[in-house]
Amino acid sequence: MSRIKKAIPVILILFLAICLFSPSFIWAQPQTHVVQRGDTLWDICEKYYGDPNLWPKLWQMNPFITNPHLLKPGDLVTLLEGVPVRRAEVEQEEKEMPVKKAEEPKPITAPAVTGIDVSGLTNVQALGHLSVKEVDPWGFVLASESGRELLAQGETIFLHLNNGKAAKPGDQFNICKSSPLIKHPITGEKIGYILSVLGRVVVEEEVGLGFGGGAFYKKEGVYKAKIEEYFRELNVGDLVLPFEPISQCVQPISLDEPLVGNIVATQDQRSLVASNRVVYLDHGFNDGVRRGNIFEVVRTHLVRDPVKGEMDFISKPRSIILPDIPIGTIMVLESRPDTSTAIVISANEEFLIGTYVKGLSWVETPDLFTRIPTCPTE
Protein backbone atom coordinates (compact mmCIF):
# COMPACT_ATOMS: atom_id res chain seq x y z
CA MET A 1 0.00 0.00 0.00
CA SER A 2 2.86 2.37 0.86
CA ARG A 3 4.44 1.67 -2.56
CA ILE A 4 1.22 2.72 -4.28
CA LYS A 5 1.09 5.96 -2.28
CA LYS A 6 4.71 6.71 -3.21
CA ALA A 7 3.97 6.04 -6.92
CA ILE A 8 0.99 8.42 -7.12
CA PRO A 9 3.08 11.68 -7.07
CA VAL A 10 5.37 10.25 -9.80
CA ILE A 11 2.37 9.41 -12.00
CA LEU A 12 0.92 12.88 -11.48
CA ILE A 13 4.22 14.53 -12.43
CA LEU A 14 4.46 12.43 -15.61
CA PHE A 15 0.86 13.28 -16.53
CA LEU A 16 1.49 17.02 -16.09
CA ALA A 17 4.68 16.79 -18.17
CA ILE A 18 2.78 15.15 -21.03
CA CYS A 19 0.13 17.86 -20.90
CA LEU A 20 2.69 20.67 -20.88
CA PHE A 21 5.05 19.37 -23.55
CA SER A 22 2.48 17.67 -25.78
CA PRO A 23 -0.30 20.22 -26.41
CA SER A 24 -1.92 17.83 -28.87
CA PHE A 25 -2.68 15.57 -25.89
CA ILE A 26 -5.33 18.06 -24.80
CA TRP A 27 -6.00 20.28 -27.78
CA ALA A 28 -6.74 18.33 -30.95
CA GLN A 29 -5.10 19.74 -34.07
CA PRO A 30 -7.78 20.50 -36.70
CA GLN A 31 -7.16 18.80 -40.05
CA THR A 32 -9.62 20.65 -42.28
CA HIS A 33 -11.50 23.94 -42.62
CA VAL A 34 -14.97 24.37 -44.11
CA VAL A 35 -14.94 27.46 -46.36
CA GLN A 36 -17.31 30.26 -45.31
CA ARG A 37 -18.51 33.06 -47.58
CA GLY A 38 -15.74 35.63 -48.04
CA ASP A 39 -12.91 33.29 -46.92
CA THR A 40 -9.52 33.50 -48.65
CA LEU A 41 -6.41 31.38 -48.12
CA TRP A 42 -4.82 34.50 -46.58
CA ASP A 43 -7.63 34.69 -43.97
CA ILE A 44 -7.48 30.95 -43.20
CA CYS A 45 -3.71 31.07 -42.57
CA GLU A 46 -4.15 34.12 -40.34
CA LYS A 47 -6.91 32.36 -38.37
CA TYR A 48 -5.14 29.05 -37.76
CA TYR A 49 -1.45 29.94 -37.77
CA GLY A 50 -1.31 33.69 -37.18
CA ASP A 51 0.78 34.00 -40.36
CA PRO A 52 -1.10 34.95 -43.57
CA ASN A 53 2.08 34.55 -45.63
CA LEU A 54 1.75 30.75 -45.36
CA TRP A 55 -1.06 30.85 -47.94
CA PRO A 56 1.09 29.62 -50.92
CA LYS A 57 1.89 26.42 -48.97
CA LEU A 58 -1.80 25.95 -48.12
CA TRP A 59 -2.60 26.42 -51.82
CA GLN A 60 -0.20 23.63 -52.73
CA MET A 61 -1.96 21.35 -50.23
CA ASN A 62 -5.30 21.96 -51.99
CA PRO A 63 -4.81 21.66 -55.78
CA PHE A 64 -8.57 21.84 -56.45
CA ILE A 65 -8.49 25.58 -55.63
CA THR A 66 -8.06 27.61 -58.83
CA ASN A 67 -8.11 31.07 -57.24
CA PRO A 68 -6.90 31.62 -53.63
CA HIS A 69 -9.00 34.79 -53.36
CA LEU A 70 -12.26 33.21 -54.58
CA LEU A 71 -13.07 30.17 -52.47
CA LYS A 72 -16.39 28.34 -52.79
CA PRO A 73 -18.43 28.25 -49.56
CA GLY A 74 -18.78 24.69 -48.29
CA ASP A 75 -15.51 23.43 -49.82
CA LEU A 76 -13.23 21.47 -47.46
CA VAL A 77 -9.69 22.89 -47.23
CA THR A 78 -6.99 20.55 -45.94
CA LEU A 79 -4.82 22.35 -43.38
CA LEU A 80 -1.02 22.26 -43.29
CA GLU A 81 0.76 19.29 -41.80
CA GLY A 82 3.46 19.87 -39.19
CA VAL A 83 2.56 23.53 -38.65
CA PRO A 84 1.24 24.20 -35.11
CA VAL A 85 -2.21 25.75 -34.89
CA ARG A 86 -2.43 28.66 -32.51
CA ARG A 87 -4.68 28.07 -29.50
CA ALA A 88 -7.48 30.57 -30.11
CA GLU A 89 -9.42 29.31 -27.07
CA VAL A 90 -6.52 29.98 -24.70
CA GLU A 91 -5.91 33.39 -26.26
CA GLN A 92 -9.57 34.23 -25.71
CA GLU A 93 -9.39 33.14 -22.05
CA GLU A 94 -6.32 35.28 -21.50
CA LYS A 95 -8.14 38.28 -22.93
CA GLU A 96 -11.03 37.71 -20.51
CA MET A 97 -8.82 37.47 -17.37
CA PRO A 98 -9.42 40.45 -15.04
CA VAL A 99 -5.90 41.83 -15.33
CA LYS A 100 -5.45 45.56 -15.04
CA LYS A 101 -3.84 46.89 -18.21
CA ALA A 102 -1.24 49.60 -17.95
CA GLU A 103 -1.98 50.79 -21.48
CA GLU A 104 -4.07 49.82 -24.46
CA PRO A 105 -2.07 47.50 -26.78
CA LYS A 106 -1.46 48.76 -30.28
CA PRO A 107 -3.34 46.88 -33.00
CA ILE A 108 -1.21 44.49 -35.03
CA THR A 109 -1.62 44.86 -38.77
CA ALA A 110 -0.78 42.12 -41.23
CA PRO A 111 2.19 42.89 -43.48
CA ALA A 112 1.12 44.19 -46.87
CA VAL A 113 1.72 41.85 -49.77
CA THR A 114 2.33 43.80 -52.95
CA GLY A 115 1.01 42.71 -56.30
CA ILE A 116 0.88 44.34 -59.72
CA ASP A 117 -2.19 46.00 -61.20
CA VAL A 118 -2.85 44.57 -64.67
CA SER A 119 -5.96 46.67 -65.35
CA GLY A 120 -3.87 48.93 -67.60
CA LEU A 121 -2.91 45.93 -69.74
CA THR A 122 -6.25 44.13 -70.15
CA ASN A 123 -9.78 43.83 -68.79
CA VAL A 124 -9.52 40.80 -66.50
CA GLN A 125 -13.29 40.23 -66.61
CA ALA A 126 -13.06 39.61 -70.38
CA LEU A 127 -10.14 37.15 -70.38
CA GLY A 128 -11.99 34.06 -71.53
CA HIS A 129 -10.18 30.73 -71.36
CA LEU A 130 -9.24 27.59 -73.25
CA SER A 131 -11.54 24.68 -72.30
CA VAL A 132 -10.39 21.14 -73.06
CA LYS A 133 -14.04 20.02 -73.07
CA GLU A 134 -17.00 21.34 -75.00
CA VAL A 135 -18.64 24.10 -72.98
CA ASP A 136 -21.89 23.22 -71.18
CA PRO A 137 -23.75 26.55 -70.88
CA TRP A 138 -26.41 27.49 -68.35
CA GLY A 139 -28.61 28.81 -71.13
CA PHE A 140 -28.66 31.40 -73.94
CA VAL A 141 -29.84 34.88 -74.84
CA LEU A 142 -33.46 34.39 -75.91
CA ALA A 143 -34.35 37.84 -77.23
CA SER A 144 -33.95 41.57 -76.73
CA GLU A 145 -36.57 44.08 -75.68
CA SER A 146 -35.87 46.12 -78.82
CA GLY A 147 -36.24 43.09 -81.09
CA ARG A 148 -32.71 43.55 -82.46
CA GLU A 149 -30.33 40.61 -82.88
CA LEU A 150 -27.16 42.71 -82.37
CA LEU A 151 -27.07 43.92 -78.77
CA ALA A 152 -25.45 46.90 -77.00
CA GLN A 153 -24.52 48.00 -73.46
CA GLY A 154 -27.46 49.11 -71.33
CA GLU A 155 -29.94 47.14 -73.41
CA THR A 156 -32.64 44.98 -71.82
CA ILE A 157 -32.56 41.34 -72.89
CA PHE A 158 -34.19 38.04 -71.93
CA LEU A 159 -32.29 34.95 -70.85
CA HIS A 160 -33.46 31.35 -71.21
CA LEU A 161 -31.84 29.08 -68.60
CA ASN A 162 -31.68 25.32 -69.07
CA ASN A 163 -33.73 22.88 -66.98
CA GLY A 164 -32.57 22.79 -63.37
CA LYS A 165 -30.93 26.22 -63.58
CA ALA A 166 -32.44 29.20 -61.79
CA ALA A 167 -31.57 32.80 -60.95
CA LYS A 168 -32.80 35.62 -58.74
CA PRO A 169 -32.73 39.43 -59.07
CA GLY A 170 -29.17 40.74 -58.79
CA ASP A 171 -27.48 37.58 -60.05
CA GLN A 172 -24.75 38.21 -62.62
CA PHE A 173 -23.95 36.18 -65.71
CA ASN A 174 -21.36 36.26 -68.46
CA ILE A 175 -22.50 36.22 -72.07
CA CYS A 176 -20.05 34.04 -74.00
CA LYS A 177 -19.27 32.44 -77.32
CA SER A 178 -17.40 29.19 -77.96
CA SER A 179 -15.03 28.65 -80.87
CA PRO A 180 -14.94 25.51 -83.01
CA LEU A 181 -12.56 22.78 -81.80
CA ILE A 182 -8.96 23.99 -82.26
CA LYS A 183 -5.71 22.06 -82.70
CA HIS A 184 -2.32 22.38 -81.03
CA PRO A 185 -0.11 24.51 -83.34
CA ILE A 186 2.90 22.20 -82.82
CA THR A 187 1.53 18.67 -82.34
CA GLY A 188 -1.66 19.03 -84.38
CA GLU A 189 -3.66 17.32 -81.65
CA LYS A 190 -7.13 18.56 -80.70
CA ILE A 191 -6.80 20.69 -77.57
CA GLY A 192 -10.20 22.28 -76.94
CA TYR A 193 -12.42 25.33 -77.39
CA ILE A 194 -11.77 29.03 -76.82
CA LEU A 195 -14.52 30.47 -74.65
CA SER A 196 -14.77 34.23 -75.31
CA VAL A 197 -16.48 36.51 -72.76
CA LEU A 198 -18.59 39.05 -74.65
CA GLY A 199 -20.27 40.91 -71.79
CA ARG A 200 -21.82 40.82 -68.33
CA VAL A 201 -25.53 41.02 -67.48
CA VAL A 202 -27.51 41.45 -64.24
CA VAL A 203 -30.84 39.66 -63.71
CA GLU A 204 -33.80 41.95 -62.90
CA GLU A 205 -36.74 39.55 -62.58
CA GLU A 206 -38.20 36.23 -63.68
CA VAL A 207 -40.73 36.52 -66.51
CA GLY A 208 -42.22 34.20 -69.09
CA LEU A 209 -45.86 33.44 -69.72
CA GLY A 210 -46.33 30.79 -72.38
CA PHE A 211 -49.27 30.18 -74.71
CA GLY A 212 -50.03 26.97 -76.54
CA GLY A 213 -52.86 24.54 -77.15
CA GLY A 214 -55.32 27.35 -76.68
CA ALA A 215 -54.22 28.05 -73.09
CA PHE A 216 -51.67 30.07 -71.13
CA TYR A 217 -48.99 28.38 -69.04
CA LYS A 218 -46.13 29.48 -66.82
CA LYS A 219 -42.80 29.21 -68.64
CA GLU A 220 -39.96 28.41 -66.25
CA GLY A 221 -36.38 29.65 -66.67
CA VAL A 222 -36.98 32.94 -68.51
CA TYR A 223 -35.42 36.07 -66.97
CA LYS A 224 -35.30 39.75 -67.80
CA ALA A 225 -31.76 41.16 -67.54
CA LYS A 226 -29.72 44.26 -68.37
CA ILE A 227 -26.35 44.38 -70.17
CA GLU A 228 -24.03 46.07 -67.65
CA GLU A 229 -20.72 45.55 -69.48
CA TYR A 230 -20.07 45.09 -73.19
CA PHE A 231 -16.66 43.78 -74.29
CA ARG A 232 -17.25 42.77 -77.90
CA GLU A 233 -20.05 41.96 -80.36
CA LEU A 234 -22.95 40.34 -78.53
CA ASN A 235 -25.93 38.66 -80.21
CA VAL A 236 -29.19 36.91 -79.49
CA GLY A 237 -28.40 33.19 -79.17
CA ASP A 238 -25.07 33.68 -77.38
CA LEU A 239 -24.30 31.45 -74.40
CA VAL A 240 -25.03 32.26 -70.74
CA LEU A 241 -22.57 31.18 -68.02
CA PRO A 242 -22.14 32.17 -64.34
CA PHE A 243 -20.10 35.32 -63.73
CA GLU A 244 -16.64 34.58 -62.28
CA PRO A 245 -15.02 37.72 -60.80
CA ILE A 246 -11.24 37.95 -61.20
CA SER A 247 -9.02 40.35 -59.24
CA GLN A 248 -6.97 42.78 -61.31
CA CYS A 249 -4.25 42.72 -58.62
CA VAL A 250 -1.88 39.78 -59.17
CA GLN A 251 0.98 38.74 -56.91
CA PRO A 252 3.96 37.33 -58.87
CA ILE A 253 4.79 33.79 -57.70
CA SER A 254 7.93 31.80 -58.43
CA LEU A 255 7.51 28.42 -60.13
CA ASP A 256 8.40 25.48 -57.90
CA GLU A 257 9.72 23.29 -60.70
CA PRO A 258 11.14 23.96 -64.20
CA LEU A 259 8.34 23.98 -66.75
CA VAL A 260 8.26 24.34 -70.53
CA GLY A 261 5.08 24.79 -72.54
CA ASN A 262 3.59 26.45 -75.60
CA ILE A 263 1.36 29.39 -76.35
CA VAL A 264 -1.37 27.54 -78.22
CA ALA A 265 -3.97 30.26 -78.87
CA THR A 266 -4.84 33.91 -78.32
CA GLN A 267 -7.94 35.67 -77.03
CA ASP A 268 -8.64 37.22 -80.42
CA GLN A 269 -7.79 33.92 -82.20
CA ARG A 270 -4.99 35.48 -84.22
CA SER A 271 -1.73 33.74 -85.09
CA LEU A 272 0.57 36.70 -84.39
CA VAL A 273 1.22 37.74 -80.77
CA ALA A 274 2.48 41.06 -79.37
CA SER A 275 2.59 42.99 -76.07
CA ASN A 276 -0.59 43.26 -73.97
CA ARG A 277 -2.21 40.32 -75.77
CA VAL A 278 -4.06 37.64 -73.82
CA VAL A 279 -2.77 34.16 -74.61
CA TYR A 280 -3.62 30.59 -73.63
CA LEU A 281 -1.08 27.94 -72.56
CA ASP A 282 -1.23 24.15 -72.88
CA HIS A 283 -0.35 23.67 -69.20
CA GLY A 284 -2.49 24.33 -66.13
CA PHE A 285 -2.97 23.75 -62.44
CA ASN A 286 -2.41 19.99 -62.72
CA ASP A 287 1.02 20.74 -64.20
CA GLY A 288 1.99 23.13 -61.39
CA VAL A 289 0.97 26.41 -63.04
CA ARG A 290 -0.42 29.01 -60.62
CA ARG A 291 -1.89 32.50 -60.97
CA GLY A 292 1.05 34.91 -60.81
CA ASN A 293 3.63 32.55 -62.36
CA ILE A 294 6.00 34.23 -64.81
CA PHE A 295 7.14 32.62 -68.07
CA GLU A 296 9.86 33.74 -70.46
CA VAL A 297 8.91 33.60 -74.15
CA VAL A 298 11.84 32.12 -76.08
CA ARG A 299 12.83 31.54 -79.68
CA THR A 300 14.79 28.38 -80.37
CA HIS A 301 18.16 28.98 -82.02
CA LEU A 302 19.31 26.30 -84.47
CA VAL A 303 22.16 26.54 -86.99
CA ARG A 304 23.31 24.01 -89.53
CA ASP A 305 26.22 21.83 -88.42
CA PRO A 306 29.12 22.66 -90.78
CA VAL A 307 30.61 19.19 -90.26
CA LYS A 308 28.83 16.67 -92.47
CA GLY A 309 27.77 13.36 -91.00
CA GLU A 310 28.02 9.96 -92.64
CA MET A 311 24.24 9.79 -93.22
CA ASP A 312 23.69 13.38 -94.38
CA PHE A 313 23.11 12.20 -97.96
CA ILE A 314 20.06 10.21 -96.74
CA SER A 315 18.62 12.27 -93.87
CA LYS A 316 18.35 16.02 -93.29
CA PRO A 317 21.55 17.91 -92.43
CA ARG A 318 22.39 17.98 -88.75
CA SER A 319 21.84 21.13 -86.62
CA ILE A 320 23.59 22.69 -83.66
CA ILE A 321 21.22 23.73 -80.85
CA LEU A 322 22.36 27.10 -79.48
CA PRO A 323 20.95 28.75 -76.30
CA ASP A 324 17.35 29.97 -76.60
CA ILE A 325 16.81 33.65 -77.34
CA PRO A 326 14.45 35.45 -74.88
CA ILE A 327 11.92 37.56 -76.78
CA GLY A 328 9.25 38.36 -74.17
CA THR A 329 7.62 37.77 -70.80
CA ILE A 330 4.12 36.61 -69.86
CA MET A 331 2.31 36.34 -66.51
CA VAL A 332 -0.45 33.86 -65.66
CA LEU A 333 -3.73 35.56 -64.70
CA GLU A 334 -5.84 32.43 -64.30
CA SER A 335 -4.99 28.74 -64.01
CA ARG A 336 -7.43 25.91 -64.79
CA PRO A 337 -6.76 22.17 -64.48
CA ASP A 338 -5.20 21.65 -67.93
CA THR A 339 -4.79 25.14 -69.43
CA SER A 340 -3.99 28.65 -68.24
CA THR A 341 -4.56 32.23 -69.35
CA ALA A 342 -1.74 34.80 -69.40
CA ILE A 343 -1.00 38.37 -70.44
CA VAL A 344 2.05 39.35 -72.51
CA ILE A 345 3.90 41.78 -70.21
CA SER A 346 6.65 42.54 -72.72
CA ALA A 347 7.72 41.48 -76.21
CA ASN A 348 10.90 42.43 -78.05
CA GLU A 349 9.32 41.23 -81.28
CA GLU A 350 6.08 39.73 -82.53
CA PHE A 351 5.88 35.95 -82.41
CA LEU A 352 3.56 33.17 -83.57
CA ILE A 353 1.31 30.86 -81.57
CA GLY A 354 3.23 27.68 -80.85
CA THR A 355 6.17 29.66 -79.47
CA TYR A 356 7.81 28.06 -76.43
CA VAL A 357 7.64 29.48 -72.91
CA LYS A 358 9.91 28.63 -69.96
CA GLY A 359 8.85 29.11 -66.34
CA LEU A 360 10.91 31.43 -64.14
CA SER A 361 11.94 30.70 -60.55
CA TRP A 362 13.46 33.15 -58.08
CA VAL A 363 14.24 33.80 -54.44
CA GLU A 364 13.47 37.53 -54.56
CA THR A 365 10.85 38.92 -56.94
CA PRO A 366 12.64 40.14 -60.10
CA ASP A 367 12.21 43.77 -61.11
CA LEU A 368 10.35 42.87 -64.30
CA PHE A 369 7.36 45.03 -63.46
CA THR A 370 8.83 48.43 -62.62
CA ARG A 371 6.66 50.11 -65.27
CA ILE A 372 3.44 48.52 -63.99
CA PRO A 373 1.57 50.06 -61.00
CA THR A 374 1.60 48.05 -57.77
CA CYS A 375 -1.40 47.22 -55.59
CA PRO A 376 -2.14 45.55 -52.25
CA THR A 377 -3.32 41.97 -52.80
CA GLU A 378 -6.64 41.11 -51.21
N, C-alpha and C positions, 0 to 999 in steps of 0.2 A: 504493500500500500504506500509506503514511504517513497519507493522508487517512482511510483506513478505521480505522486505529488511533486517530486523533483523534476519529472519530465515535462510537466504542464508548462512551466515558464519557458522552457526551451522551444516547445511547439508553438507557443504564442509568439515568441521572437521570430521564428522562421516564417510564420504566417504573415506577420507585419512586414518582414523583409520582402516577401513575394509581392505583397500589395504595393509597397513603395517602389520597387525596382522593376516591376512588371505591370504597368498601367493597364495592359490589355486583359489582365486577370479580372479587373473590375469593370473597366469601361471597354465595351466591345467596339472594335474598329469597324465603322461602316464600309461596306464593299461597293455600294451603288448609290446613285442619286436619281430621283425621279424629277425630270425637268418640269419646272413651273413656268407659267407665262412670263416672258421678259428675261428669263435666265440666259446668261452667256457663260462660256467656259471661264472667262475672267472672273465673273461673280462666284462661280462654284469653287474655284481655287482660293479665292479670298475667304469664302465661308468656311471651308474645311481645313485649309492649311495656313491661312493668314498671309499667303503669298500669291497675288494674282499673276505674277510672271511665270508660274508653273503651267499656265494654260497650254503652251505648245506640247508639253509632255502628255497632258490629259487628252489632247486632240489625237496624239498618236495611239493612245490606248483605246480610242473609240473611232475606228475608221469609217463607220457609217455616217458620221457627221460631215457634211459638205461645207458648212459655213459656221465657224465658231461663234459668230455673233447672232445667228438666227437658228436657235434650237427649237425643236418641236415639242410643245407641252405633252407630257406623258411618256416621252422617250426615257429609257433607262441608261444612264451614263455610268460606266465602270470607273471607279475611283482608282487613284494611283496605288501601286503596291510598294511597300517599304517606306512610304512617306508618312510620318506620324500626323494624325488628325488632331487639331487643337481641341482642348476640352472646353467647349462652349458652355456646358452646364456649370463647370467649376468657375469659369470666368464670370458667369452671371451671379453665382453665389457670392463671389468676392465683391462684386459691385453692390450687392444688397447688404453687406455687413455694415453695422452702424459705426463706421470709423470716421472720425472727424478729419476732414480734408483741410490741409493747410492752404491749398490753392486749387483752382479749377484746372484740371489737366488740359493741355492743348490738344485739339483734334488732330488725329493722324490721317494724313491724306496719302492715297496710293500714288506711287510714282507714275508720272505720265509716260505713256508709251507713244512714241511719235510714228506716224505713218505718213504716206504721201497722198495728196489729193489729186485724183485722176479726172476730176470733173472737167478740167480744161482740155483733156485729151479726147474724151468720149462721154457719151451719156450711158452710164452703167445700167440704167433701166431698159436700154434698148440693145443689150449685148447679143441676145440670142445664144444658141449653143448648137453643138453637133451631137445629135442623138443617134446611138448605134441601132436603136429600134424605131420602127414606124411610130409616129406620135399618136397617142390616144387622147383626143381632145375631150373637154367637158361638154362642148356644144359648138354652135356656130352663130354668126350674125344673121338673124332671120330677115330683117328689113330695117329701113330707116323711116323716121317720121315724115321726111320730105318726099319719100318715094324714090330718091336717087340711089344708084348703085355705088357710085364713088362717094366716099364719106370724108368729112372734115372735122377738125377740132371744134368742140362745143356742140356738135350735132347730137340729137336724140335718136337712139337706135333701139332695136329690140333683139334680145338674145334668146336663143332656143337651147336650153340645156338638156343633155341626154337623160334617159331614165335613171333614177337613183341620185341624180345631182340636183342640188337645191341652192338657193342664195337668199340673202336678206338685204334690206336697204343698207347701203354703206359698204357692202362687199365690193372688192376691186378685182378686176380680171384683166389679163393681157389679151389683146387681139393679135393673132399670130398667123403665119403662113409657113407651110412645110415645103421644102424643095423636093424634087425627084431624088431617088437613090443616087448617091455619088460614089465615086471610086477613089481609092488611094492614088495620089499622083505618081508614086514611085513603084508600088507593088501591083497596082491595078486591081486590087481586091476591093470588094464592096465594103464601105466603112460606115454608111449611115445617111442621115437626113439633116440638112441645115434647117433649124427652126428659127425663123426671123420674127422678132417682136415688132409689130407695126404701130401699136398704141396701147393706151390704158383706159379702161372705162370704169365707172362707178354705178352700181345698181341703185335705182331709185324706188322701184316697187315691182311686185308681181302682177302681171296682167294676163290676158288670154282667155277670151270667151269664144268657144268653138261653135260652129253650126254645121249640121249634117244630118241627113235622114229626116229632114223636116223638123228638127228640134235643136235647141241650144244645149251645149255641154261645157263644163269647165275644162279648159285646156291647161294641163300642168306643165311647169318648166319654162314658161315664157315670162321674160322680165324686161321692163323698161330701164334703159341705162343712158348715161351721158358720156361722150368721149372727152376725157379730161386731158389726155396727152396724145399727141399725134406725131409719130416718128417718121413714117413713110406711107406710101399709098395704101389706103385701107378700103376694103370693098365688102359689100354684102356677100355672105357665104364664107368669109374668113373664119378661122378657128378661134375658139374661146378656151383659154387655159387660166388656172389660178395665177394671180399676181404674186411674184416672188421678189420682195424688195432686196436690193443689194447696196451695201454701203459704198460710198465713193471714196472713203478713206481706207487705204490698204497698207498694212504693215509688211515691209519686205522681210522674207523668211529664207534663211539658207537651206539649200537642199541637203538632206542627210546622206544620200548616196549619189554617185555619178549617174547621170541619166542623159541619154541621147534620144531624140525623137525627130518628128517632121512636122512642119506646118502643112496641113493637108487641105485647108480651105480658108476662105475669108468671109467676113460678114456680108460683104456686097457681092460675093461669089465671082470675084475677078481673079485672074491668074497672077497679076502683078501686084506686089506688096510694097508699101512705103510707110513712112512714119505716121503715127497716130491711127493706123488701121487696126481693126479688130480681127484677130486670126484664131483659128481652131487647131489644136494639137491632137495627135493620135495617142497621147498618154493622159491618164487621169489619176484620180485618187487611189485606185487599186495599184498603180505603178509608183506611188509615193509623191505624186504632184499635189502641192497645196497652194491655196490662195496666197499670193505674195511671193511665190518662188520666182527667181530671175533666171532667164535663159539667154545665152549668147547665140545670136544668129551667125552661122559660119558658112563660108564657101569652101568646098573641098579644093585642094590644089594638087593637080596631077600633071606631070610632065613626062614626055616620052623618054624611055631609057635609051641612052645613046649606044649602049653595048647590046648588040644583037644576041638573042638566044638561039639555041640549036633548033627550036621548033617555031621560030618566028615566021618561017615561010608557010606554015600551016595555020597557026593561030594568029590572033591580033598581036601587034607589037606590045612589049611589056612597058609598064609605066612606073615611075617613081612617085611615091606618095609623100608630098611635102606637108609641113604643118598647115592646119586649117587657117583660113584668113577670116578674122572677125569682121562682120559687116553690119551688125546691129544688135540691139538688146530688146527683149520683150519681158513683160511681167504678167504673171497669171492673175486674173481677176476673179475667176470662178473655176472650181475643179469638180467634175462629176466622175462617176466610177471609172469610165474608160476613155473619156476625152476631157479637154480643158479649154477654156477661153482666155485669151491673152490680148494685151495691147502692145503695139510696137512703140517702145519708148524712144528709140533712136534708130536711124538707118543711114549708113554712109552711102548706100546706093540702093536702088530698087532691086527686088529679087522675086523669084517665082515661087508659087506654092510647090511644096516638095522639098524646099530648102531645109537643111539640117539645123537643129538647135541643140545646144549643150548646156545642161544645168550648171549653175554657179553655186559654190559653197564658200563660206567665209566665217571668220571668227568675229570681226567687227563689220558692221554694215558698210559696204563700199559707197563712196561718194558719187554714185551714178545719177543721183536725182537732185543735184544742186539747183537745177533750173525749174524744178517742180515744187509748188507750195507744199508745206507740211501741214499735218492736222493731227489732233489727238484721236487715237483709236478708241472706239466705243467699247 
